[in-house]
């Protein structure tokens, strides 16, 4: 890998942009957090969110507030000194699209943070951003041919449509991966650094774009100071829309780096793709929120919050390394291989969850869910308080001489398919059943003395749940065996996509 002749001249500007943006974001984020608290723009704990306490969102405004002035100052300084040449393909329209469009993306996202807009209105805003970029004359003119030598060139309407699709897709990819503390901002920082370094190489030769990329990376680095687990502020829709839009623009400014961006951002892009396919296959809207994302699957197999985020970081770094090793069509081949591999991995993880007794988290999340499963190592939940069972069968209670507990005899009932029935051993009439079963006289019912419970359709059922319906005494305490089988509680985590 060889670098451009002006790469060395761009290094001071890159370092200045990175450090200044990081310091500004780290300084301004607490003020944005306090403002979000006062305005009530917070994520409150519920069945979809990972936070246990109210956490303000909208931290993307601090990222924008640092990125835009740093870019203006650094590029103006370069214009005066003339150290790094400005590409002919980057002029006022391109800088307007990058800065003004980035502010517009953050404003649209901030409106969602405050008003909780419907998905259709967010999509309308994203389409407007893409159309605005095309109206300024910025389009993807070509991509590498994945099946042969040369390039695939776009022209006119096709190039404009592909550009809009690229921008909208990038925004939603970052938005939907934003499910854990520091995940979307960390992935965005890795992608920005990768695009910046690639821009310094001879095949691309855009040190000017590298400065812009490092400014974005610095802003996200400063924000991670407050956003990494445990986060004190979330990036919010304002941040995910800004990050996705800006990365999409940086990938197509000057020489298109679409294949590079696709590879380094394969994790959010392919996660979004497979979730859309899965939801459509289930005849649901692709915007229906659920817990079928990659980070949810990793949490379900037992990884902690921090471990999941760091593992995805490592995966993104590994894909970034491939962008330096591979070139041209090989990058697209690697992207396709990752598409297939990630799809298989998501399927295997979902099957593992179901086989381990967990719920199907790919179903839509419409309300509070029953905490019926947790990853290995989660402490069990306390037994629920006993409730009075409904009187579903006639019962006769008698007490034998010398017995300390009453005996219960269930009269035969006519049951239909699926009903619970009990097989009670017939005891001599003189003993009233209790005399032949000393376990009941001792207090708690022993496991061997409980009636065998089953379903008429052949499905197994818990005898502790069936006995009250057959008239068992509600005063009898639950057995230790039944308590040990109580399902542990599971932390239900948020999903923003």
C-alpha positions in Angstrom: 0.0 0.0 0.0 1.6 3.3 -1.2 0.5 6.7 -0.1 -0.1 9.9 -2.1 2.7 12.5 -2.4 0.6 15.0 -0.4 -0.2 12.5 2.4 2.6 13.8 4.6 1.5 17.4 4.1 -2.0 16.4 5.2 -0.9 14.8 8.4 -0.8 18.0 10.5 -4.3 19.0 9.3 -5.6 15.5 10.0 -4.2 15.6 13.6 -5.5 19.1 14.2 -9.0 18.1 13.0 -9.0 14.9 15.0 -7.8 16.4 18.3 -9.8 19.6 18.1 -13.1 17.9 17.2 -12.6 15.3 20.0 -12.0 18.0 22.6 -14.9 20.1 21.5 -17.3 17.2 21.5 -16.2 16.0 24.9 -16.6 19.5 26.3 -20.1 20.2 24.8 -21.7 16.8 25.4 -22.5 17.5 29.1 -24.3 20.7 28.1 -26.3 18.9 25.5 -27.1 16.2 28.1 -28.4 18.8 30.6 -30.5 20.5 27.9 -32.0 17.1 26.9 -32.9 16.5 30.6 -34.6 19.9 30.9 -36.6 19.3 27.8 -37.6 15.8 28.7 -35.8 14.2 25.7 -34.9 11.0 27.5 -35.1 7.3 26.9 -37.0 5.8 29.8 -36.6 2.1 30.8 -39.2 -0.1 29.1 -39.5 -3.5 27.4 -37.3 -2.4 24.4 -34.5 -0.5 26.0 -31.3 -1.6 27.7 -31.0 1.3 30.1 -32.3 0.8 33.7 -32.5 4.6 34.4 -33.7 7.5 32.2 -30.9 8.5 29.9 -31.0 11.6 27.7 -30.8 11.3 24.0 -29.9 13.7 21.2 -26.1 13.6 21.8 -25.7 13.8 18.0 -26.2 17.5 18.3 -22.8 17.8 20.2 -21.1 15.8 17.4 -22.5 18.1 14.7 -21.6 21.2 16.8 -18.0 20.1 16.8 -17.7 18.7 13.3 -19.0 21.6 11.3 -16.8 24.4 12.8 -13.7 22.3 12.8 -14.2 21.5 9.1 -14.7 25.2 8.3 -11.6 26.3 10.3 -9.3 23.6 9.1 -10.3 23.8 5.4 -10.0 27.6 5.6 -6.6 27.4 7.1 -5.6 25.0 4.3 -6.9 27.4 1.7 -4.7 30.1 3.1 -1.6 28.0 3.4 -2.2 25.8 0.4 -0.5 22.8 1.9 -3.1 20.2 0.7 -4.5 20.6 -2.8 -8.3 20.8 -3.1 -9.6 18.3 -5.7 -11.3 19.7 -8.7 -14.3 17.4 -7.9 -14.8 19.0 -4.5 -16.2 22.6 -4.7 -18.8 24.7 -3.0 -21.7 22.4 -3.9 -20.0 19.4 -2.4 -19.0 21.3 0.8 -22.6 22.6 1.0 -24.0 19.1 0.7 -21.6 17.9 3.4 -22.1 20.7 6.0 -25.5 22.0 5.4 -26.9 18.6 4.6 -25.3 17.2 7.7 -27.0 19.9 9.8 -30.3 19.2 8.1 -29.9 15.5 8.9 -29.2 16.2 12.5 -32.3 18.6 12.7 -34.6 15.9 11.3 -33.2 13.4 13.8 -33.6 15.9 16.6 -37.3 16.3 15.7 -37.7 12.5 16.0 -35.8 12.6 19.4 -38.3 15.1 20.7 -41.6 14.2 18.9 -41.0 10.5 18.3 -41.9 10.7 14.6 -43.4 7.8 12.7 -41.1 5.8 10.5 -42.7 7.1 7.4 -41.9 10.7 8.3 -38.3 9.8 9.0 -38.1 8.0 5.7 -39.5 11.1 4.0 -36.8 13.2 5.5 -34.1 10.8 4.5 -35.4 10.8 0.9 -35.4 14.6 0.9 -31.7 14.6 2.0 -30.8 12.2 -0.8 -32.7 14.2 -3.4 -31.1 17.4 -2.2 -27.6 15.9 -2.7 -28.5 14.8 -6.3 -29.9 18.3 -6.9 -26.5 19.8 -6.1 -25.0 17.6 -8.8 -23.4 14.9 -6.6 -24.0 11.4 -7.8 -22.2 8.0 -7.8 -20.8 7.8 -11.4 -19.3 4.3 -11.3 -18.4 1.3 -9.1 -16.0 -1.5 -9.6 -17.2 -4.3 -11.8 -17.5 -7.4 -9.5 -17.6 -9.9 -12.4 -14.9 -8.6 -14.7 -12.3 -5.9 -15.4 -13.2 -2.2 -15.7 -16.0 -0.2 -14.1 -19.7 -0.1 -14.1 -20.7 3.4 -15.0 -24.0 5.1 -14.1 -25.5 7.9 -15.9 -28.4 10.3 -15.5 -31.4 8.9 -13.7 -29.8 5.6 -12.7 -26.8 7.4 -11.0 -29.2 9.7 -9.2 -31.4 6.9 -8.0 -28.4 4.9 -6.8 -27.1 7.9 -4.9 -30.4 8.4 -3.1 -30.6 4.7 -2.3 -27.0 4.8 -1.0 -27.7 7.7 1.3 -31.0 6.3 2.7 -29.4 2.9 3.1 -26.4 4.2 5.0 -28.6 6.3 7.4 -30.8 3.4 8.2 -27.9 1.0 8.7 -26.4 3.2 11.3 -29.8 3.9 12.9 -30.7 0.3 13.2 -27.4 -0.8 14.7 -27.8 1.7 17.4 -29.0 -0.7 20.0 -26.2 -0.7 22.6 -24.1 1.9 24.4 -21.4 3.2 22.1 -22.2 0.8 19.3 -23.2 3.2 16.4 -20.7 5.9 17.4 -17.8 3.5 17.7 -18.6 1.8 14.3 -18.9 5.3 12.7 -15.5 6.3 14.1 -13.9 3.1 12.8 -15.4 3.7 9.4 -14.4 7.4 9.3 -10.8 6.5 10.1 -10.7 3.8 7.5 -12.1 6.1 4.8 -9.5 8.7 5.8 -6.6 6.4 5.5 -7.8 4.9 2.2 -8.1 8.5 0.9 -4.3 8.9 1.4 -3.4 6.0 -0.8 -2.3 6.3 -4.4 -5.3 4.7 -6.0 -7.6 7.3 -4.4 -5.3 10.2 -3.8 -7.5 12.5 -1.8 -5.7 13.8 1.2 -8.3 16.7 1.4 -11.1 14.1 2.0 -8.9 12.4 4.6 -8.9 15.6 6.6 -12.7 15.7 6.6 -12.9 12.0 7.6 -10.5 12.6 10.6 -12.7 15.5 11.7 -15.7 13.2 11.9 -13.6 10.5 13.6 -12.5 13.0 16.3 -16.0 14.2 17.0 -17.2 10.6 17.5 -14.1 9.8 19.7 -15.0 12.7 22.0 -18.6 11.7 22.2 -17.6 8.1 23.1 -16.2 9.5 26.4 -19.9 9.9 27.5 -21.6 7.3 25.3 -19.6 4.1 26.0 -21.1 1.7 28.5 -22.5 2.7 30.9 -23.7 5.6 28.8 -24.8 8.9 30.3 -26.2 10.1 27.0 -27.4 8.4 23.8 -26.5 9.6 20.3 -30.2 9.6 19.4 -31.7 9.8 16.0 -30.0 13.2 15.5 -26.7 11.4 15.8 -27.4 8.3 13.7 -28.9 10.3 10.9 -25.9 12.7 10.9 -23.3 9.8 11.1 -25.0 7.8 8.3 -25.5 10.8 6.0 -21.9 12.1 6.5 -20.3 8.7 5.9 -22.4 8.3 2.8 -21.2 11.7 1.5 -17.5 11.1 2.4 -17.7 7.8 0.5 -18.8 9.5 -2.8 -17.0 12.8 -2.7 -14.3 13.0 -5.3 -13.4 9.4 -6.3 -16.1 7.1 -5.3 -15.1 4.8 -2.4 -18.5 2.9 -2.3 -16.9 -0.5 -2.2 -14.6 0.5 0.7 -17.5 1.9 2.7 -19.6 -1.2 2.0 -16.9 -3.5 3.3 -15.9 -1.5 6.4 -19.6 -1.0 7.3 -20.6 -4.5 6.4 -21.8 -5.2 10.0 -24.6 -2.5 10.1 -25.4 -2.8 6.4 -25.8 -6.6 6.4 -27.6 -6.6 9.7 -30.1 -4.2 8.2 -30.4 -6.2 5.1 -31.1 -9.5 6.8 -33.6 -7.9 9.2 -35.5 -6.5 6.3 -35.6 -9.9 4.6 -36.7 -11.6 7.7 -39.5 -9.2 8.5 -40.8 -9.2 4.9 -40.7 -13.0 4.9 -42.8 -12.9 8.0 -45.2 -10.5 6.2 -44.4 -7.7 8.6 -43.3 -4.2 7.9 -39.5 -3.9 7.6 -39.7 -1.1 10.1 -41.3 -3.2 12.8 -39.0 -3.2 15.8 -37.9 -6.5 17.3 -34.9 -8.1 18.9 -33.5 -10.0 16.0 -30.4 -7.9 15.4 -26.9 -9.2 15.6 -26.1 -7.5 18.9 -29.3 -9.0 20.5 -28.3 -12.5 19.4 -24.9 -12.0 20.9 -26.5 -10.9 24.2 -28.8 -13.9 24.1 -25.8 -16.4 23.9 -24.5 -14.9 27.2 -22.1 -12.1 26.2 -22.2 -9.0 28.4 -23.1 -5.5 27.1 -19.4 -4.5 26.9 -18.3 -7.8 25.4 -20.9 -7.6 22.7 -19.9 -4.0 21.7 -16.1 -4.8 21.7 -16.7 -8.0 19.7 -18.5 -6.0 17.0 -15.7 -3.4 17.1 -13.2 -6.1 16.4 -15.2 -7.4 13.5 -15.4 -3.9 12.0 -11.6 -3.5 12.4 -11.0 -6.8 10.7 -13.2 -5.8 7.8 -11.3 -2.5 7.7 -8.0 -4.3 7.4 -9.4 -6.2 4.4 -10.0 -2.8 2.6 -6.3 -2.2 2.7 -5.4 -5.7 1.6 -8.0 -6.1 -1.1 -8.8 -3.8 -4.0 -11.3 -3.4 -6.8 -13.7 -6.3 -7.3 -12.1 -8.3 -4.5 -13.6 -5.9 -2.0 -17.1 -6.6 -3.5 -16.4 -10.4 -3.4 -15.5 -10.1 0.3 -18.7 -8.1 0.9 -20.8 -10.9 -0.7 -19.0 -13.6 1.3 -19.8 -11.6 4.5 -23.4 -11.3 3.4 -23.7 -15.1 3.2 -21.7 -15.8 6.3 -23.5 -13.3 8.5 -26.9 -14.7 7.3 -25.8 -18.2 8.4 -24.5 -16.9 11.7 -27.7 -15.0 12.5 -29.7 -18.2 11.7 -27.5 -20.4 13.9 -27.6 -17.9 16.8 -31.4 -17.7 16.6 -31.7 -21.5 16.6 -29.4 -21.7 19.5 -31.5 -19.3 21.5 -34.7 -21.3 20.8 -33.0 -24.6 21.6 -31.8 -23.2 24.9 -35.4 -22.4 25.9 -35.4 -18.8 25.0 -38.2 -16.9 23.2 -38.3 -16.1 19.5 -37.0 -12.6 19.7 -37.5 -12.0 16.0 -41.2 -11.5 16.7 -42.4 -7.9 16.9 -42.2 -6.1 20.2 -45.6 -4.6 20.9 -45.6 -4.3 24.7 -44.1 -5.7 27.9 -42.8 -9.2 27.5 -42.7 -12.0 30.0 -39.2 -12.4 31.5 -39.2 -16.2 30.6 -35.6 -16.8 29.8 -32.1 -15.4 30.3 -28.6 -16.1 29.1 -26.5 -18.6 31.2 -25.4 -17.3 34.5 -28.4 -15.1 35.2 -29.6 -15.6 38.8 -33.1 -17.1 39.1 -36.1 -15.0 39.8 -38.1 -15.5 43.1 -41.2 -17.7 42.9 -44.4 -15.8 42.2 -46.9 -15.3 44.9 -49.5 -18.0 45.1 -52.9 -17.1 43.8 -56.3 -18.7 44.5 -57.0 -21.2 41.8 -60.4 -21.3 40.0 -62.9 -24.0 41.2 -62.8 -26.2 38.1 -63.7 -29.5 39.7 -65.9 -30.7 42.5 -64.0 -31.8 45.5 -64.5 -33.7 48.8 -62.3 -32.9 51.7 -62.1 -35.4 54.6 -59.8 -35.9 57.5 -58.8 -39.3 58.7 -58.3 -40.1 62.3 -54.8 -39.2 63.4 -54.0 -37.3 60.2 -52.7 -33.7 60.3 -53.7 -32.8 56.8 -57.0 -33.2 55.0 -57.1 -35.6 52.1 -58.5 -34.5 48.8 -60.5 -36.8 46.5 -61.2 -35.4 43.0 -64.4 -36.7 41.4 -64.3 -37.8 37.8 -64.9 -35.0 35.4 -65.6 -35.1 31.7 -62.7 -33.4 29.9 -62.1 -32.4 26.3 -58.9 -32.4 24.2 -56.1 -30.4 25.8 -57.6 -30.4 29.3 -55.6 -31.3 32.4 -56.4 -34.5 34.1 -55.0 -36.2 37.2 -54.3 -39.9 37.8 -54.9 -40.4 41.5 -54.2 -43.8 43.0 -57.3 -45.4 44.5 -56.8 -46.0 48.3 -58.9 -48.1 50.7 -62.1 -46.4 51.8 -61.4 -46.9 55.5 -58.2 -44.9 55.4 -59.7 -42.0 53.5 -56.5 -42.0 51.4 -54.6 -39.9 54.0 -53.7 -42.9 56.2 -51.9 -44.6 53.4 -49.9 -41.5 52.4 -47.9 -40.3 55.4 -46.0 -37.8 53.2 -49.1 -35.6 53.2 -49.4 -35.7 57.0 -45.8 -34.4 57.3 -46.6 -31.0 55.7 -45.2 -30.2 52.2 -46.1 -32.6 49.5 -43.2 -34.8 48.5 -42.3 -35.2 44.9 -43.1 -38.9 44.8 -46.6 -38.4 46.4 -47.8 -35.8 43.9 -50.3 -37.0 41.3 -49.1 -37.6 37.8 -50.3 -34.9 35.5 -50.6 -35.0 31.8 -52.6 -33.6 28.8 -55.1 -35.6 26.9 -53.3 -34.5 23.7 -50.0 -35.9 24.8 -48.2 -32.7 25.8 -46.4 -32.7 29.2 -47.7 -30.3 31.9 -46.5 -29.3 35.3 -48.3 -31.1 38.0 -47.9 -28.1 40.4 -50.0 -26.0 37.9 -52.6 -28.7 37.4 -53.3 -29.8 41.0 -55.1 -26.6 42.1 -57.5 -27.0 39.1 -58.4 -30.5 40.3 -59.3 -29.3 43.8 -56.0 -29.6 45.7 -55.8 -27.7 48.9 -54.5 -24.1 48.3 -53.0 -24.1 51.7 -50.3 -26.7 50.7 -47.0 -25.0 50.0 -45.1 -25.3 46.8 -42.5 -28.0 46.6 -38.7 -27.3 46.4 -38.6 -29.2 43.1 -41.2 -26.8 41.6 -39.3 -23.8 42.9 -36.0 -25.0 41.4 -37.6 -25.1 37.9 -38.8 -21.5 38.0 -37.5 -19.7 34.9 -34.9 -17.0 35.5 -35.6 -13.5 34.7 -34.2 -11.9 31.5 -33.2 -8.3 31.0 -35.2 -7.1 28.0 -33.0 -4.9 25.9 -33.9 -2.1 23.6 -34.0 -2.2 19.9 -34.1 0.9 17.8 -34.7 -0.8 14.5 
